[in-house]
Amino acid sequence: MTKMQKPVVNPAELTLEHSQNGTFFESRDASFGVQLGLQDLGIGYSEVPPGKSSCPFHNHHIEEELFVIVSGQGEYRFGANRYPVKPGDVLGAPAGGPETAHHLINTGTVPLTYLSISANAKAEIVEYPDSGKFLAKSRATPGGKPVFRFVGRADSATDYWDGEPGI
């Protein structure tokens, strides 16, 4: 069981971790579901600078996600479509294939802030349609650190029996 720090968290009081990759991906984020004692529900807070996105376009095979826009303006890229978003909007990202791929892009002039809420599965497969990659990961406990994590591309696949003794 996860030890709850207290049943109330204010995102303004969180310590945010800065992440930047290349010229397009940048955010300040904090995950805080564990602080609320939650094991099977992941909750995060993100601040994304103008013109940036926090993560690559991706879809989950197991976990569902929900986003709540707190402030700023943006664009929700979802499947083949793009939707303008503003404070108060609630965005769904069901599990599925590339038709459910998604990410948020800050199209405004101030930081885009939002809450992300997701199932916290013990295992997950994530695809990245823009780059052709996939991520496979598993955790010992929901919300815990991955015990297995692999990023690759389908063209590196091998036969099931490859390398096995006696084959």
MDTraj code that builds the backbone (N, CA, C; nanometers):
import mdtraj as md
import numpy as np

residues = "MET THR LYS MET GLN LYS PRO VAL VAL ASN PRO ALA GLU LEU THR LEU GLU HIS SER GLN ASN GLY THR PHE PHE GLU SER ARG ASP ALA SER PHE GLY VAL GLN LEU GLY LEU GLN ASP LEU GLY ILE GLY TYR SER GLU VAL PRO PRO GLY LYS SER SER CYS PRO PHE HIS ASN HIS HIS ILE GLU GLU GLU LEU PHE VAL ILE VAL SER GLY GLN GLY GLU TYR ARG PHE GLY ALA ASN ARG TYR PRO VAL LYS PRO GLY ASP VAL LEU GLY ALA PRO ALA GLY GLY PRO GLU THR ALA HIS HIS LEU ILE ASN THR GLY THR VAL PRO LEU THR TYR LEU SER ILE SER ALA ASN ALA LYS ALA GLU ILE VAL GLU TYR PRO ASP SER GLY LYS PHE LEU ALA LYS SER ARG ALA THR PRO GLY GLY LYS PRO VAL PHE ARG PHE VAL GLY ARG ALA ASP SER ALA THR ASP TYR TRP ASP GLY GLU PRO GLY ILE".split()
xyz = np.array([
    [0.0838, -0.1178, 0.0000],
    [0.0000, 0.0000, 0.0000],
    [0.0887, 0.1247, 0.0000],
    [0.0502, 0.2243, -0.0768],
    [0.1243, 0.3491, -0.0854],
    [0.0920, 0.4365, 0.0353],
    [0.1959, 0.4958, 0.0934],
    [0.1744, 0.5838, 0.2086],
    [0.1344, 0.7225, 0.1595],
    [0.0182, 0.7679, 0.2012],
    [-0.0329, 0.8992, 0.1643],
    [0.0361, 1.0050, 0.2493],
    [0.0837, 1.1127, 0.1834],
    [0.1408, 1.2244, 0.2582],
    [0.0289, 1.3094, 0.3167],
    [-0.0715, 1.3409, 0.2361],
    [-0.1938, 1.4074, 0.2798],
    [-0.2921, 1.3970, 0.1636],
    [-0.4216, 1.4100, 0.1888],
    [-0.5191, 1.3887, 0.0822],
    [-0.5409, 1.5102, -0.0087],
    [-0.4581, 1.6139, 0.0070],
    [-0.4730, 1.7356, -0.0739],
    [-0.3363, 1.7763, -0.1276],
    [-0.3296, 1.8037, -0.2589],
    [-0.2074, 1.8539, -0.3212],
    [-0.2448, 1.9750, -0.4047],
    [-0.1692, 2.0814, -0.3908],
    [-0.1884, 2.1995, -0.4740],
    [-0.0729, 2.2040, -0.5745],
    [-0.1023, 2.1988, -0.7054],
    [0.0057, 2.1988, -0.8048],
    [0.1024, 2.3162, -0.7908],
    [0.0563, 2.4312, -0.7414],
    [0.1439, 2.5475, -0.7241],
    [0.2537, 2.5209, -0.6203],
    [0.2353, 2.4190, -0.5362],
    [0.3321, 2.3871, -0.4320],
    [0.4230, 2.2699, -0.4677],
    [0.4078, 2.2139, -0.5868],
    [0.4888, 2.1004, -0.6291],
    [0.6273, 2.1457, -0.6746],
    [0.7253, 2.0592, -0.6583],
    [0.8579, 2.0814, -0.7142],
    [0.8569, 2.0237, -0.8557],
    [0.8734, 2.1095, -0.9551],
    [0.8658, 2.0673, -1.0942],
    [1.0040, 2.0299, -1.1475],
    [1.0077, 1.9239, -1.2268],
    [1.1314, 1.8818, -1.2924],
    [1.1315, 1.9341, -1.4349],
    [1.2414, 1.9996, -1.4741],
    [1.2534, 2.0546, -1.6086],
    [1.3077, 1.9479, -1.7029],
    [1.2458, 1.9375, -1.8202],
    [1.2891, 1.8433, -1.9227],
    [1.2945, 1.9164, -2.0555],
    [1.4033, 1.8989, -2.1311],
    [1.4150, 1.9597, -2.2632],
    [1.4905, 1.8642, -2.3543],
    [1.4314, 1.8391, -2.4711],
    [1.4926, 1.7519, -2.5705],
    [1.4767, 1.8169, -2.7066],
    [1.5877, 1.8528, -2.7685],
    [1.5829, 1.9199, -2.8970],
    [1.5212, 2.0583, -2.8840],
    [1.4651, 2.1063, -2.9949],
    [1.4085, 2.2415, -2.9952],
    [1.2573, 2.2440, -2.9757],
    [1.1911, 2.1271, -2.9825],
    [1.0451, 2.1242, -2.9768],
    [0.9884, 2.0705, -2.8459],
    [1.0644, 1.9890, -2.7738],
    [1.0117, 1.9239, -2.6543],
    [1.0690, 1.9880, -2.5283],
    [0.9792, 2.0447, -2.4473],
    [1.0209, 2.1058, -2.3223],
    [0.9019, 2.1157, -2.2282],
    [0.9253, 2.0890, -2.1009],
    [0.8190, 2.1026, -2.0013],
    [0.8779, 2.1044, -1.8613],
    [0.7937, 2.1445, -1.7699],
    [0.8217, 2.1346, -1.6272],
    [0.7063, 2.0524, -1.5704],
    [0.7402, 1.9407, -1.5048],
    [0.6376, 1.8437, -1.4668],
    [0.6573, 1.7929, -1.3249],
    [0.5483, 1.7410, -1.2712],
    [0.5524, 1.6697, -1.1435],
    [0.4425, 1.5648, -1.1440],
    [0.4763, 1.4455, -1.0983],
    [0.3772, 1.3398, -1.0758],
    [0.3458, 1.3403, -0.9270],
    [0.2169, 1.3297, -0.8950],
    [0.1843, 1.3390, -0.7519],
    [0.0760, 1.2432, -0.7056],
    [0.0388, 1.1453, -0.7854],
    [-0.0596, 1.0471, -0.7408],
    [-0.0166, 0.9734, -0.6164],
    [0.1112, 0.9375, -0.6092],
    [0.1633, 0.8649, -0.4933],
    [0.1490, 0.9491, -0.3666],
    [0.1695, 1.0809, -0.3777],
    [0.1552, 1.1686, -0.2609],
    [0.0125, 1.1660, -0.2056],
    [-0.0839, 1.1367, -0.2941],
    [-0.2238, 1.1282, -0.2525],
    [-0.2625, 0.9878, -0.2073],
    [-0.1657, 0.8949, -0.2098],
    [-0.1924, 0.7575, -0.1697],
    [-0.2515, 0.6721, -0.2802],
    [-0.2481, 0.7207, -0.4044],
    [-0.3083, 0.6477, -0.5165],
    [-0.2083, 0.5479, -0.5753],
    [-0.2553, 0.4261, -0.5987],
    [-0.1703, 0.3226, -0.6564],
    [-0.2035, 0.2955, -0.8025],
    [-0.3289, 0.3013, -0.8374],
    [-0.3719, 0.2622, -0.9715],
    [-0.4110, 0.3794, -1.0590],
    [-0.3850, 0.5007, -1.0117],
    [-0.4188, 0.6207, -1.0872],
    [-0.2983, 0.7137, -1.0849],
    [-0.2474, 0.7451, -1.2040],
    [-0.1352, 0.8378, -1.2145],
    [-0.1874, 0.9788, -1.2364],
    [-0.1289, 1.0750, -1.1673],
    [-0.1699, 1.2144, -1.1832],
    [-0.0445, 1.2995, -1.1966],
    [-0.0470, 1.3869, -1.2964],
    [0.0663, 1.4751, -1.3173],
    [0.0209, 1.6167, -1.3457],
    [0.1124, 1.7099, -1.3259],
    [0.0910, 1.8502, -1.3573],
    [0.2037, 1.8903, -1.4507],
    [0.1699, 1.9610, -1.5593],
    [0.2706, 2.0012, -1.6578],
    [0.2558, 2.1472, -1.6948],
    [0.3695, 2.2104, -1.7178],
    [0.3761, 2.3457, -1.7721],
    [0.4626, 2.3381, -1.8976],
    [0.4054, 2.3789, -2.0122],
    [0.4746, 2.3704, -2.1404],
    [0.4919, 2.5120, -2.1958],
    [0.6159, 2.5525, -2.2290],
    [0.6388, 2.6870, -2.2825],
    [0.5751, 2.7059, -2.4209],
    [0.5543, 2.8315, -2.4619],
    [0.4987, 2.8590, -2.5951],
    [0.5796, 2.7919, -2.7066],
    [0.5067, 2.7344, -2.8026],
    [0.5700, 2.6717, -2.9177],
    [0.6269, 2.5335, -2.8927],
    [0.6049, 2.4772, -2.7754],
    [0.6640, 2.3475, -2.7381],
    [0.5573, 2.2427, -2.7088],
    [0.6034, 2.1184, -2.6995],
    [0.5224, 2.0052, -2.6560],
    [0.6018, 1.9312, -2.5499],
    [0.5330, 1.8662, -2.4580],
    [0.6045, 1.7962, -2.3509],
    [0.6553, 1.6586, -2.3938],
    [0.5925, 1.6001, -2.4952],
    [0.6301, 1.4639, -2.5330],
    [0.5968, 1.4375, -2.6795],
    [0.6555, 1.3332, -2.7370],
    [0.6230, 1.2981, -2.8750],
    [0.4781, 1.2482, -2.8900],
    [0.4274, 1.2573, -3.0101],
    [0.2978, 1.2030, -3.0507],
    [0.3024, 1.0528, -3.0245],
    [0.2061, 1.0003, -2.9463],
    [0.2122, 0.8597, -2.9070],
    [0.0730, 0.8041, -2.8772],
    [0.0621, 0.6736, -2.8777],
    [-0.0606, 0.6067, -2.8344],
    [-0.0255, 0.4934, -2.7387],
    [-0.1169, 0.4708, -2.6453],
    [-0.1007, 0.3655, -2.5451],
    [-0.1874, 0.2460, -2.5835],
    [-0.1369, 0.1266, -2.5621],
    [-0.2159, 0.0065, -2.5880],
    [-0.2969, -0.0364, -2.4663],
    [-0.2577, 0.0072, -2.3469],
    [-0.3252, -0.0378, -2.2250],
    [-0.3819, 0.0793, -2.1447],
    [-0.3020, 0.1782, -2.1176],
    [-0.3443, 0.2882, -2.0316],
    [-0.4296, 0.3908, -2.1055],
    [-0.5317, 0.4387, -2.0375],
    [-0.6111, 0.5514, -2.0861],
    [-0.5601, 0.6762, -2.0166],
    [-0.5758, 0.7907, -2.0840],
    [-0.5348, 0.9180, -2.0243],
    [-0.6457, 1.0204, -2.0379],
    [-0.6430, 1.1151, -1.9472],
    [-0.7370, 1.2267, -1.9480],
    [-0.6553, 1.3512, -1.9141],
    [-0.6799, 1.4604, -1.9848],
    [-0.6095, 1.5862, -1.9603],
    [-0.7118, 1.6943, -1.9290],
    [-0.6785, 1.7820, -1.8342],
    [-0.7621, 1.8964, -1.8001],
    [-0.6757, 2.0210, -1.8181],
    [-0.7163, 2.1085, -1.9102],
    [-0.6397, 2.2307, -1.9350],
    [-0.6670, 2.3295, -1.8216],
    [-0.5608, 2.3739, -1.7557],
    [-0.5710, 2.4671, -1.6438],
    [-0.5565, 2.6108, -1.6933],
    [-0.4550, 2.6377, -1.7752],
    [-0.4344, 2.7724, -1.8279],
    [-0.3574, 2.7670, -1.9586],
    [-0.3691, 2.8739, -2.0366],
    [-0.3001, 2.8830, -2.1642],
    [-0.3863, 2.8336, -2.2791],
    [-0.3281, 2.8361, -2.3964],
    [-0.3956, 2.7924, -2.5183],
    [-0.3086, 2.6863, -2.5847],
    [-0.3714, 2.5967, -2.6556],
    [-0.2932, 2.4946, -2.7224],
    [-0.3710, 2.4246, -2.8306],
    [-0.3058, 2.3214, -2.8795],
    [-0.3653, 2.2368, -2.9827],
    [-0.3492, 2.0927, -2.9379],
    [-0.4590, 2.0188, -2.9432],
    [-0.4570, 1.8771, -2.9082],
    [-0.4525, 1.7989, -3.0380],
    [-0.3373, 1.7416, -3.0659],
    [-0.3241, 1.6554, -3.1831],
    [-0.3715, 1.5174, -3.1413],
    [-0.4763, 1.4712, -3.2054],
    [-0.5367, 1.3424, -3.1699],
    [-0.5661, 1.2669, -3.2992],
    [-0.4981, 1.1547, -3.3209],
    [-0.5140, 1.0801, -3.4454],
    [-0.4778, 1.1699, -3.5624],
    [-0.5649, 1.1757, -3.6625],
    [-0.5410, 1.2577, -3.7817],
    [-0.5929, 1.4001, -3.7661],
    [-0.6465, 1.4342, -3.6484],
    [-0.7096, 1.5653, -3.6295],
    [-0.6341, 1.6518, -3.5299],
    [-0.6666, 1.7806, -3.5338],
    [-0.6104, 1.8774, -3.4392],
    [-0.7253, 1.9613, -3.3844],
    [-0.7248, 1.9825, -3.2529],
    [-0.8324, 2.0547, -3.1863],
    [-0.7753, 2.1686, -3.1025],
    [-0.8302, 2.2902, -3.1145],
    [-0.7857, 2.3976, -3.0255],
    [-0.8346, 2.3689, -2.8837],
    [-0.7502, 2.4009, -2.7845],
    [-0.7886, 2.3787, -2.6447],
    [-0.7634, 2.5046, -2.5630],
    [-0.8429, 2.5193, -2.4564],
    [-0.8381, 2.6368, -2.3702],
    [-0.8685, 2.5933, -2.2270],
    [-0.8497, 2.6827, -2.1298],
    [-0.8766, 2.6463, -1.9906],
    [-1.0172, 2.5895, -1.9710],
    [-1.0233, 2.4812, -1.8942],
    [-1.1499, 2.4144, -1.8666],
    [-1.1777, 2.2973, -1.9577],
    [-1.1087, 2.2879, -2.0711],
    [-1.1311, 2.1755, -2.1629],
    [-1.0796, 2.0461, -2.1011],
    [-1.1527, 1.9382, -2.1242],
    [-1.1159, 1.8050, -2.0783],
    [-1.0944, 1.7195, -2.2030],
    [-0.9782, 1.6545, -2.2119],
    [-0.9381, 1.5799, -2.3306],
    [-0.9225, 1.4324, -2.2969],
    [-0.9773, 1.3479, -2.3811],
    [-0.9648, 1.2044, -2.3609],
    [-0.8646, 1.1437, -2.4559],
    [-0.7928, 1.0425, -2.4077],
    [-0.6992, 0.9662, -2.4893],
    [-0.7177, 0.8190, -2.4546],
    [-0.8156, 0.7533, -2.5209],
    [-0.8372, 0.6113, -2.4917],
    [-0.7223, 0.5254, -2.5432],
    [-0.7087, 0.4083, -2.4856],
    [-0.6094, 0.3128, -2.5341],
    [-0.6498, 0.2678, -2.6736],
    [-0.5509, 0.2381, -2.7546],
    [-0.5783, 0.1923, -2.8909],
    [-0.4552, 0.2010, -2.9773],
    [-0.4785, 0.2046, -3.1076],
    [-0.3705, 0.2129, -3.2039],
    [-0.3406, 0.3563, -3.2419],
    [-0.2747, 0.3764, -3.3568],
    [-0.2374, 0.5119, -3.3997],
    [-0.3560, 0.6083, -3.4127],
    [-0.4763, 0.5571, -3.4282],
    [-0.5937, 0.6454, -3.4359],
    [-0.6197, 0.7171, -3.3034],
    [-0.5579, 0.6704, -3.1934],
    [-0.5717, 0.7373, -3.0634],
    [-0.4428, 0.8065, -3.0207],
    [-0.3458, 0.8149, -3.1123],
    [-0.2202, 0.8837, -3.0791],
    [-0.2515, 1.0292, -3.0467],
    [-0.1719, 1.0867, -2.9578],
    [-0.2039, 1.2198, -2.9078],
    [-0.0816, 1.2903, -2.8514],
    [-0.0878, 1.4216, -2.8484],
    [-0.0017, 1.5072, -2.7670],
    [-0.0546, 1.6494, -2.7726],
    [-0.0101, 1.7285, -2.6765],
    [-0.0511, 1.8688, -2.6653],
    [0.0628, 1.9590, -2.7106],
    [0.0283, 2.0636, -2.7851],
    [0.1251, 2.1614, -2.8323],
    [0.0790, 2.2984, -2.7826],
    [0.1689, 2.3736, -2.7228],
    [0.1356, 2.5087, -2.6779],
    [0.1404, 2.6019, -2.7990],
    [0.0250, 2.6553, -2.8393],
    [0.0165, 2.7485, -2.9518],
    [-0.0020, 2.8919, -2.9042],
    [0.0008, 2.9125, -2.7731],
    [-0.0213, 3.0457, -2.7168],
    [0.1077, 3.1193, -2.6878],
    [0.0949, 3.2260, -2.6086],
    [0.2091, 3.3114, -2.5754],
    [0.2510, 3.3007, -2.4284],
    [0.1783, 3.2206, -2.3515],
    [0.2106, 3.1962, -2.2106],
    [0.2172, 3.0454, -2.1900],
    [0.2739, 2.9981, -2.0790],
    [0.2798, 2.8537, -2.0576],
    [0.1410, 2.7877, -2.0643],
    [0.1363, 2.6711, -2.1244],
    [0.0170, 2.5862, -2.1258],
    [0.0300, 2.4936, -2.0059],
    [-0.0657, 2.5008, -1.9142],
    [-0.0606, 2.4150, -1.7964],
    [-0.1798, 2.3203, -1.7973],
    [-0.1547, 2.1972, -1.7552],
    [-0.2617, 2.0984, -1.7542],
    [-0.2335, 1.9877, -1.6544],
    [-0.3405, 1.9221, -1.6150],
    [-0.3326, 1.8012, -1.5339],
    [-0.3462, 1.6820, -1.6264],
    [-0.2706, 1.5775, -1.6020],
    [-0.2855, 1.4522, -1.6752],
    [-0.3199, 1.3438, -1.5742],
    [-0.4183, 1.2653, -1.6091],
    [-0.4667, 1.1589, -1.5216],
    [-0.4687, 1.0317, -1.6053],
    [-0.4121, 0.9235, -1.5516],
    [-0.4051, 0.8009, -1.6314],
    [-0.4167, 0.6769, -1.5451],
    [-0.4590, 0.5698, -1.6120],
    [-0.4511, 0.4386, -1.5495],
    [-0.3027, 0.4140, -1.5245],
    [-0.2703, 0.3444, -1.4218],
    [-0.1298, 0.3222, -1.3857],
    [-0.1014, 0.1730, -1.3963],
    [-0.1031, 0.1230, -1.5195],
    [-0.0884, -0.0202, -1.5441],
    [0.0507, -0.0702, -1.5056],
    [0.0581, -0.1985, -1.4706],
    [0.1869, -0.2592, -1.4385],
    [0.2696, -0.2858, -1.5640],
    [0.2045, -0.2911, -1.6795],
    [0.2759, -0.3117, -1.8059],
    [0.2109, -0.2236, -1.9122],
    [0.2901, -0.1827, -2.0109],
    [0.2388, -0.0935, -2.1138],
    [0.3205, -0.1062, -2.2414],
    [0.2528, -0.0889, -2.3528],
    [0.3154, -0.0770, -2.4844],
    [0.2723, 0.0584, -2.5391],
    [0.3689, 0.1399, -2.5803],
    [0.3424, 0.2723, -2.6355],
    [0.4033, 0.2776, -2.7751],
    [0.3270, 0.3274, -2.8715],
    [0.3778, 0.3465, -3.0080],
    [0.3971, 0.4949, -3.0340],
    [0.4938, 0.5267, -3.1182],
    [0.5247, 0.6637, -3.1592],
    [0.5135, 0.6708, -3.3114],
    [0.3926, 0.7027, -3.3649],
    [0.3703, 0.6968, -3.5101],
    [0.4622, 0.7863, -3.5927],
    [0.5028, 0.9025, -3.5413],
    [0.5881, 0.9919, -3.6203],
    [0.7271, 0.9348, -3.6442],
    [0.7781, 0.8579, -3.5493],
    [0.9147, 0.8062, -3.5600],
    [0.9225, 0.6554, -3.5811],
    [0.8084, 0.5861, -3.5741],
    [0.8086, 0.4417, -3.5944],
    [0.8655, 0.3621, -3.4779],
    [0.8784, 0.4227, -3.3605],
    [0.9312, 0.3522, -3.2443],
    [0.8173, 0.2926, -3.1616],
    [0.8565, 0.2061, -3.0687],
    [0.7638, 0.1585, -2.9666],
    [0.8402, 0.1474, -2.8357],
    [0.7669, 0.1522, -2.7265],
    [0.8210, 0.1362, -2.5924],
    [0.7459, 0.0214, -2.5266],
    [0.8185, -0.0716, -2.4690],
    [0.7594, -0.1780, -2.3876],
    [0.8157, -0.1612, -2.2476],
    [0.7285, -0.1589, -2.1471],
    [0.7773, -0.1440, -2.0104],
    [0.6870, -0.2181, -1.9138],
    [0.7446, -0.2540, -1.7992],
    [0.6670, -0.3135, -1.6916],
    [0.7202, -0.2596, -1.5600],
    [0.6330, -0.2595, -1.4607],
    [0.6677, -0.2105, -1.3269],
    [0.6323, -0.3181, -1.2258],
    [0.7073, -0.3236, -1.1178],
    [0.6764, -0.4178, -1.0108],
    [0.5455, -0.3779, -0.9433],
    [0.5257, -0.2481, -0.9292],
    [0.4019, -0.1966, -0.8708],
    [0.3541, -0.0795, -0.9554],
    [0.2233, -0.0574, -0.9646],
    [0.1751, 0.0595, -1.0387],
    [0.2384, 0.1871, -0.9835],
    [0.2842, 0.2725, -1.0720],
    [0.3461, 0.3968, -1.0301],
    [0.4920, 0.3834, -0.9916],
    [0.5402, 0.2593, -0.9804],
    [0.6802, 0.2379, -0.9448],
    [0.7726, 0.2555, -1.0642],
    [0.9001, 0.2453, -1.0383],
    [0.9991, 0.2562, -1.1452],
    [0.9921, 0.1312, -1.2328],
    [1.0169, 0.1482, -1.3657],
    [1.0129, 0.0312, -1.4549],
    [1.1170, -0.0732, -1.4145],
    [1.0774, -0.2001, -1.4162],
    [1.1721, -0.3090, -1.3956],
    [1.2196, -0.3607, -1.5311],
    [1.1444, -0.3305, -1.6353],
    [1.1840, -0.3613, -1.7725],
    [1.1421, -0.2432, -1.8580],
    [1.2331, -0.1985, -1.9448],
    [1.2027, -0.0865, -2.0341],
    [1.2838, -0.1051, -2.1608],
    [1.2166, -0.1045, -2.2761],
    [1.2844, -0.1208, -2.4042],
    [1.2197, -0.0300, -2.5071],
    [1.3009, 0.0494, -2.5766],
    [1.2548, 0.1317, -2.6872],
    [1.3202, 0.0760, -2.8129],
    [1.2396, 0.0512, -2.9150],
    [1.2936, -0.0048, -3.0388],
    [1.2016, 0.0221, -3.1562],
    [1.2312, -0.0454, -3.2648],
    [1.1487, -0.0368, -3.3857],
    [1.1156, -0.1783, -3.4297],
    [1.0015, -0.1942, -3.4929],
    [0.9541, -0.3270, -3.5351],
    [1.0520, -0.3949, -3.6293],
    [1.1293, -0.3185, -3.7076],
    [1.2211, -0.3818, -3.8029],
    [1.3381, -0.4522, -3.7335],
    [1.3510, -0.4383, -3.6019],
    [1.4551, -0.5099, -3.5289],
    [1.4017, -0.6401, -3.4686],
    [1.2778, -0.6761, -3.5016],
    [1.2165, -0.7980, -3.4468],
    [1.2922, -0.9227, -3.4926],
    [1.2931, -1.0240, -3.4069],
    [1.3533, -1.1526, -3.4421],
    [1.2485, -1.2617, -3.4279],
    [1.2805, -1.3783, -3.4775],
    [1.1928, -1.4942, -3.4656],
    [1.1826, -1.5345, -3.3183],
    [1.0680, -1.5836, -3.2780],
    [1.0434, -1.6253, -3.1400],
    [1.1511, -1.7223, -3.0903],
    [1.1949, -1.8144, -3.1737],
    [1.2889, -1.9184, -3.1343],
    [1.4353, -1.8775, -3.1531],
    [1.4616, -1.7624, -3.2080],
    [1.5977, -1.7175, -3.2357],
    [1.6835, -1.7204, -3.1100],
    [1.7986, -1.7866, -3.1176],
    [1.8950, -1.7893, -3.0075],
    [1.8663, -1.8908, -2.8978],
    [1.7583, -1.9626, -2.9086],
    [1.7251, -2.0613, -2.8042],
    [1.8130, -2.1859, -2.8198],
    [1.8527, -2.2497, -2.7079],
    [1.9354, -2.3695, -2.7161],
    [1.8650, -2.4821, -2.7920],
    [1.9399, -2.5518, -2.8732],
    [1.8867, -2.6658, -2.9468],
    [1.8119, -2.6291, -3.0734],
    [1.8078, -2.5039, -3.1093],
    [1.7371, -2.4628, -3.2316],
    [1.8365, -2.4445, -3.3436],
])
top = md.Topology()
chain = top.add_chain()
for i, resn in enumerate(residues, 1):
    res = top.add_residue(resn, chain, resSeq=i)
    for name in ("N", "CA", "C"):
        top.add_atom(name, md.element.get_by_symbol(name[0]), res)
traj = md.Trajectory(xyz[None], top)
